[in-house]
Amino acid sequence: MNTRERVLATFEHRPADRTPIDCWLYQKQFVEKLEAEYGPREQFLDEFNIDIFVGFVPWPNQLGRKVDVTELAEVDLGDPHDPKWLNHSDWNYDFGGVNVAQALAQQGGRRAVVAHMWGMVEGTSSFLGIENCWMNLGAEPELMMAWFDRYADWLCALVDNLTDAGVDLITLSDDWGSNGRMLFSPRMWRRLIAPYAKRVVQHARSRGLPVNLHSDGYIMDIMDDLVDIGYTSLHPVQESAGMDPRMVKEKYGDKIVIYGSLDVIDGLLAYDGVELDEYITQRFAIYAPGGGFIFNGGHFIQPDIPPLRLVRAYRLVNTLAPQYGTLS
């Protein structure tokens, strides 16, 4: 199987020759350290058989300022079909990734290309600020739902733009969890957020795209809802926030792909040597049997991670991944 076939087979819960492998090498300072101590990112991607590469869509707020919740109705989101959403280049100083057009040009045909988009809450936070976004879910629910309704339609059109460009799948980034609980009640999430997230997910699925949800934190309370909405995969299943890996695999492993498992802080930073080997081997033993698993870190690899520790980890990953192939 080639990389795209392997990844798409896994998302569709079909047999694959091995567990697909990903690694989010998009933090600029870490990428620089990796190149100094090991080699360029492309060398790492090739040597360790990385199957997926991410192209990033910029924040929807391109106004250069935050707005008040009362201004959301008048905010001009711009044309979602504009090529600028695929060709953005004005990134933050610590961003080491590429835009969607670059990802397709560099990796299309070699790896499955993901377009990383901003979901209902994270996209809205770019306009209001994180705290004001959360506060207004309670203080101004009608204004927020009116905005989500418009933003969801805009995201659907952006999905069309990305589909036509040739991406293989999308990630909707939308942090909903904290430690041991959600950032807002499940009831509030179901009323204010889920209907609009579902519209975007269902539209992407109708265009043939798998949809990955990136949400840090504890979201066990809404796992059944995520399946109903139609998310194809969940990243990262954050154990350090209280997510139970065995329960997730046992109850949802045949319904949603588990995409992650290597916690950047409580795994990759906390352990080294044999202890890290045991940590990774155990995650494969939990998540990989029967397929429906893509190995990845829980987030961008951060500058405080020793690069050669990551290299050691992915050497092990490359010995484990074929052991869990499901092709007969």
DONURO-318866 format. One record per residue (C-alpha): x, y, z. Coordinates in steps of 0.05 Angstrom, whole numbers, plus 32768, in hexadecimal, padded with zeros to 4 digits. Example, Ala and Ser with C-alpha at 12.3 -4.5 7.8 and 13.67 -1.06 7.14 Angstrom:
REM DONURO-318866
80F67FA6809C81117FEB808F
This chain:
REM DONURO-318866
800080008000801780477FF5800F807C802B7FCD809880137FAE8053800B7FC6803F80517FAA807D80727F67807D804E7F5F8032805B7F69803F80A57F37807880A67F05804A80847F13801180B57F2D7FE5807D7F6B7FB880817FAE7FDA807B7FF57FBE8075800C7FE380B47FF8801880E57FFE805D80C48031808C80E2802E80D780EB8059810A8110804781548117808981768109806D81BC8101808C81E3813B80C3820E811E80F6820B815780F081C0815C80F881B68111813781E18115815281B6814E8141817781298167818E80EC81A481A1811681A7815F813C818B812D81098179814A80C68141817080A280F8816080AC80F2813F80688129810D807C810180FB80BA80C180F3809380E380C58061810D809B809180D3808E80C1809E8082808C807080BB80A0802E80B1807B800C80F58087801F813E807D7FF7817A80947FE981BA806E7FCD81F280987F948222808B7F9E826680AE7F71827F80E67F2F829880CA7F3A82DB80EC7F66830280BC7F4D834680D57F8B835580FE7F618360813D7F30833E816C7EE6834F816A7EAD8352819C7E77831D819A7E46835281837E70835E81457E708315812D7E32831E81037E56835280D97E9A833080D47EB08325808C7ECD82E080887EE282E980407EDA82B980067EE88272801D7EF982607FD57F3082947FD37F7582737FC67F91829B80017F76826680317FA38234800F7FDF826280047FE682878046802E8298805A802A82CA80948032829980CE804682A28116809182A281258090825C81448069823A810D8091820880E4805B81EC80B7804381FD80718002821280507FD481E2802B7FEE81F37FE6803681E67FFC802281A5801E8001818C7FDF803C81A27FB3807081837FE1804D81447FFA801281367FCD801980F07FB0804E80DF7FE4802480E580237FDC80F080367FD2813C803B7FA6815780737F8A819D80737F8981B780BB7F4D81E580C57F31820B81017EF081F0811E7EB58214813E7ED4822881807F1D8231816B7F0A8258812D7EDC828581557F12828F818A7F3D82AF81557F0A82E781517EF482ED819A7F3082D281C17F2C828F81E67F0F82A882287EDC82D582077EC6829C81D97EB9826E82147E9782A5823C7E6882B782037E51827081FB7E2E827C823D7E2182C6823A7E0B82CE81F17DF6828A81D77DC882A681A17DFE82D381847E2F829981867E00826981637DF0829C812E7E3B82A381227E47825781237E10824F80EF7E34828080C07E79826580D07E64821D80C37E4B8230807E7E8D825480707EB4821780877E8B81EA80597E9F8217801E7EE7821580357EE381C980367ECE81CD7FED7F0B81F77FDE7F3981C580007F1881897FDF7F2081A87F9B7F6981B67FAB7F74816C7FB77F7D816180027F71811A801B7F50812C805E7F448165808E7F50817280D77F1F819E80FC7F4581B981387F1681C981717F2E81C181B97EF281AF81E47F13818B821F7F38819B825E7F55816E82957F20813C82AA7EE68164828D7ED1818D82517EDC81D8824C7E9181E1824A7E5881B2825B7E45817B822B7DFF8197822A7E1981DC82137E4681BA81E07E0B819281C47DDF81D081BE7E10820581A67E4981E281827E38819B816B7E0281AD81377E3181DC81127E6E81AE81187E42817680FC7E3081A080BF7E7981A980AD7E8C816180BB7E52814580937E62817380597EAB815E80587E968115805B7E66812080207EA2813A7FF97EC880F980087EF78115803D7F0580F380807EFF812480B97F2F812380F47F1C814781357F568165815B7F3F817381A27F6E817381DD7F53816182227F1D8135823E7EE1812B820F7EC880E682247E83810582327E77811181E77E9980D581C67E5680B881B07E4480FD81927E8680FF816B7E7480BD814B7E2E80D6813B7E498116811D7E7580EE80EE7EBC80FD81037EEA80C980E47F2180CE81187F3480EE815A7F76810D816B7F988106819D7F7180DF81D37F958105820A7FA180D382427FC08109826F7F7C812C82707F5880EE82867F4780CB82447F48808082507F6C805F82157F51801982207F0A803282277F10805C81E87F2C802181C17EFA7FEF81DC7EBC801981D47ECC804481987F06802381737ED98007813D7EB4804A81357EE9808081357F33807D81247F63808C815D7F9880BC81437FD080CA81747FE580A781B4802B80C581C0801F80FC81F38052813281E7805A81458230804681078259806680D88227809C80F481FA80B68127822C80AD80FD826B80CD80BD8252810D80A9822F81318069821D81118028823280D8804C825780C48071821880C9803081F08099801082228069804B821F8065804881D280617FFC81D080277FFD82018001803181D880078006819A7FEF7FCA81C37FB27FF181D97F9F8016819A7FBA7FF1815E7F9B7FAB81607F667FA4812A7F7A7FE681097F56802981107F958049812C7FC7807D811180058089813B801580D38148802B8102817E7FF5812581A580098169818A8042818E816780858173817F809F81AA81AD80E581C781B380F281A981F880F0816381D98136814981C98136813B817E815C80F98185812880E181B680F380EA8180812080C6814E8127808B817E80DB808A818980CC8087813F80FE8050813380D6802781638094803D814380AE8024810080BA7FDF811E80757FDD814080497FF7810880517FBB80D980417F8B81127FFA7FA681137FEB7FA280C97FA67F8680BC7FAE7F6F80747FA57F238070
